[in-house]
């Protein structure tokens, strides 16, 4: 996962209240369940020392949001300046996680959050399409594209007398409409750097649209079965397909990161363990952080830097060092140096639960000089 969207977050003043929970709403009493969940979370936050501003921000966010349809997870992070993160997760939380700490807890977002990539949803029929664009920042725009081709339906035999066969005209009208949709989609992909295009609707129109779009758009296209223009972009079928695609991409990113780690292991371009990874983070040398199970491990943190022990920070003149959870501080340090972050599973268990692919060989002065 790219982490630039968290850069401002990790520089916010603490403390933070972080909550990950199952936001699934499948019953008629969904609002009552949401209130009970929020109440239990607030009680736990208070037990952990959260003040009224933090608990109030979290409670409001959990109770006023529009309930999703179907299974859903959610994360809410609040700080001194109110709610800082409030977003959907592709999988419901197995259990509610609540933290009050000096740093935000980002690991579950890395594991189950929606990638911060712009994407488009096109629901198409032979008359046109409804396009919805989702920006990296979470903003959404919707527009309808209706071509001026007419007619788009074959007439019955009673309507054809004296006018010739209407089928060629209907087919050409439909093609004209789809060419207009394709042009709009090509422009949107280029203008907003769209990374994925989800195409649903009439199966034939969908296939024909993909013939008209530019190659760069076709390469990013993912088809959605069970979605229609009349139903709109908010259906469960559409949402499930989007979640499925980003989950697939996340797994591919994890596999690629682990493969690179093994490729560079022993060359000075890979590190693992809290001490080695912390050293690379202090020098700004982490390209990709690979987070496994850090458990209850802690690190020493000061001035945005992390180390396995306080002696390692003394040479930087860091002051007011604190012992903090490694799964918060190491991730925040990676965000600060612009590293991407992936959450690995049991297929790769790095030392101390953390590893990194480095930007350059730390032991090569030539590479360091280029940095």
Residue pairs with C-beta under 8 A, 6 or more apart in sequence:
1 109
1 110
1 113
1 115
1 116
1 250
1 253
1 340
1 341
1 342
2 115
2 116
2 117
2 340
3 334
3 335
3 338
3 339
3 340
3 341
4 116
4 338
5 116
5 136
5 137
6 104
6 106
6 335
7 335
7 336
7 338
9 77
9 84
9 85
9 104
9 335
10 103
10 104
10 332
10 335
10 336
11 336
12 79
12 80
12 81
12 84
12 104
13 79
13 80
14 79
14 80
14 101
14 102
14 103
15 50
15 54
15 79
15 80
15 100
15 101
15 102
16 54
16 77
16 78
16 79
16 84
16 99
16 100
16 101
16 102
16 103
16 104
16 105
17 45
17 50
17 54
17 55
17 57
17 58
17 77
17 78
17 79
17 98
17 99
17 100
18 75
18 76
18 77
18 97
18 98
18 99
18 100
18 101
18 104
18 105
19 41
19 45
19 58
19 62
19 75
19 76
19 77
19 96
19 97
19 98
19 99
20 73
20 74
20 75
20 89
20 93
20 96
20 97
20 108
21 37
21 41
21 62
21 73
21 74
21 93
21 96
21 97
22 72
22 73
22 74
22 92
22 93
22 96
23 34
23 67
23 68
23 72
23 73
23 74
23 88
23 92
24 68
24 70
24 71
24 72
24 92
25 33
25 34
25 67
25 68
25 69
25 72
26 70
26 71
27 33
30 67
31 67
34 62
34 63
34 67
35 63
37 62
37 96
38 58
38 59
38 62
38 63
39 59
40 96
41 58
41 59
41 62
41 96
41 98
42 55
42 58
42 59
44 98
45 54
45 55
45 58
45 98
45 100
46 55
48 98
48 99
48 100
49 100
50 58
50 100
53 80
54 78
54 79
54 100
57 78
57 82
57 83
58 76
58 78
58 83
60 83
61 76
61 78
61 83
61 86
62 76
65 74
65 86
68 88
68 239
69 234
69 236
69 239
70 236
70 239
70 240
71 91
71 92
72 88
72 89
72 92
73 88
73 89
73 90
73 91
73 92
73 93
73 112
74 86
74 87
74 88
74 89
74 93
75 85
75 86
75 87
75 89
75 108
75 109
75 113
76 83
76 85
76 86
77 83
77 84
77 85
77 86
77 104
77 105
78 84
79 104
84 104
85 104
85 109
87 109
87 113
87 114
87 138
88 114
89 108
89 109
89 112
89 113
89 114
90 112
90 113
90 114
90 243
90 246
90 247
91 112
91 247
93 108
93 112
97 105
97 108
99 105
99 328
101 324
101 325
101 328
102 322
102 324
102 328
103 301
103 324
103 325
103 328
103 329
103 332
104 328
104 332
105 325
105 327
105 328
106 328
106 331
106 332
106 335
106 341
107 291
107 327
107 331
107 343
110 291
110 331
110 341
110 342
110 343
111 250
111 343
114 242
114 243
114 246
115 246
115 249
115 250
116 136
117 136
117 195
117 196
117 246
118 133
118 134
118 135
118 136
118 192
118 193
118 194
118 195
119 133
119 134
119 194
119 195
119 196
119 197
119 198
119 242
120 131
120 132
120 133
120 134
120 185
120 188
120 189
120 194
120 196
120 197
120 198
121 131
121 132
121 134
121 197
121 198
121 200
121 224
121 233
121 238
121 242
122 129
122 130
122 131
122 181
122 185
122 197
122 198
122 199
122 200
122 201
122 209
123 129
123 130
123 200
123 201
123 227
123 228
123 229
123 231
123 232
123 233
123 238
124 178
124 181
124 199
124 200
124 201
124 202
124 205
124 206
124 209
124 229
125 201
125 202
125 205
125 228
125 229
126 152
126 153
126 173
126 174
126 177
126 178
126 202
126 204
126 205
127 146
127 147
127 152
127 174
127 177
128 144
128 145
128 146
128 147
128 177
128 180
128 181
129 144
129 145
129 181
129 184
129 185
129 201
129 209
129 229
130 142
130 143
130 144
130 145
130 229
130 232
130 233
131 142
131 143
131 144
131 145
131 181
131 184
131 185
131 188
132 140
132 141
132 142
132 233
133 140
133 141
133 142
133 188
133 192
133 194
134 140
135 141
135 192
142 233
143 184
145 180
145 181
145 184
146 177
146 180
147 173
147 176
147 177
147 178
147 179
147 180
147 181
148 176
148 177
148 180
149 172
149 173
149 174
149 175
149 176
149 177
150 173
151 166
151 169
151 170
151 173
152 170
152 173
152 174
152 177
153 170
154 166
154 167
154 170
155 166
155 170
159 166
160 166
174 205
174 208
175 208
175 212
178 205
178 208
178 209
178 212
179 212
181 209
181 212
182 209
182 212
182 213
182 214
182 217
185 197
185 209
185 213
185 217
186 213
186 214
186 217
188 194
189 197
189 214
189 216
189 217
189 220
190 216
194 220
195 220
196 220
196 222
196 245
196 246
197 217
197 220
197 221
197 222
198 221
198 222
198 223
198 224
198 238
198 241
198 242
198 245
199 206
199 209
199 210
199 221
199 222
199 223
199 224
200 206
200 223
200 224
200 225
200 226
200 227
200 228
200 237
200 238
200 241
201 227
201 228
201 229
202 228
202 229
206 223
210 218
210 221
213 221
222 241
222 245
224 237
224 238
224 241
225 237
225 241
226 235
226 237
227 233
227 235
227 237
227 238
227 241
250 342
253 340
253 342
254 290
254 342
254 343
254 344
254 345
257 288
257 290
257 340
257 342
257 344
257 357
258 290
258 344
258 347
258 348
260 270
260 288
260 357
261 270
261 272
261 290
261 348
261 350
261 355
261 356
261 357
262 270
264 270
264 357
264 358
267 361
268 358
268 361
268 362
268 363
268 364
269 357
269 358
269 360
269 361
270 355
270 356
270 357
270 358
271 277
271 279
271 280
271 286
271 355
271 356
271 358
272 350
272 351
272 352
272 354
272 355
272 356
273 350
273 351
273 352
273 354
273 355
274 297
274 299
274 308
274 326
274 330
274 352
274 354
275 307
275 308
275 312
276 351
276 356
277 286
277 289
277 330
277 354
277 355
277 356
278 299
278 306
278 307
278 308
278 312
278 330
278 333
279 307
279 312
279 362
280 286
280 356
280 358
280 362
281 305
281 306
281 330
281 333
281 334
281 337
281 339
281 356
282 305
282 306
282 307
282 312
282 316
282 333
283 362
284 337
284 359
284 371
285 337
285 358
285 359
285 360
285 362
285 371
286 334
286 337
286 339
286 356
286 357
286 358
286 359
287 339
287 340
287 356
287 357
287 358
287 359
288 339
288 340
288 341
288 342
288 356
288 357
289 330
289 331
289 334
289 339
289 340
289 341
289 342
289 354
289 355
289 356
290 342
290 344
290 348
290 350
290 354
290 355
290 356
290 357
291 327
291 330
291 331
291 341
291 342
291 343
291 344
291 353
291 354
292 343
292 344
292 348
292 349
292 350
292 353
292 354
292 355
293 349
293 353
294 325
294 326
294 327
294 330
294 352
294 353
294 354
295 353
296 325
297 325
297 326
297 327
297 352
297 353
298 323
298 324
298 325
298 326
299 306
299 307
299 308
299 323
299 324
299 326
299 329
299 330
300 306
300 307
300 308
300 309
300 310
300 312
300 313
300 321
300 322
300 323
300 324
301 307
301 321
301 322
301 323
301 324
301 329
301 333
302 313
302 318
302 319
302 320
302 321
302 322
303 316
303 318
303 319
304 332
304 333
304 336
305 313
305 316
305 318
305 333
306 326
306 329
306 330
306 333
307 313
310 321
313 321
326 352
326 353
326 354
330 354
331 341
334 341
335 341
339 356
344 350
348 355
359 371
360 367
360 368
360 370
360 371
361 367
362 368
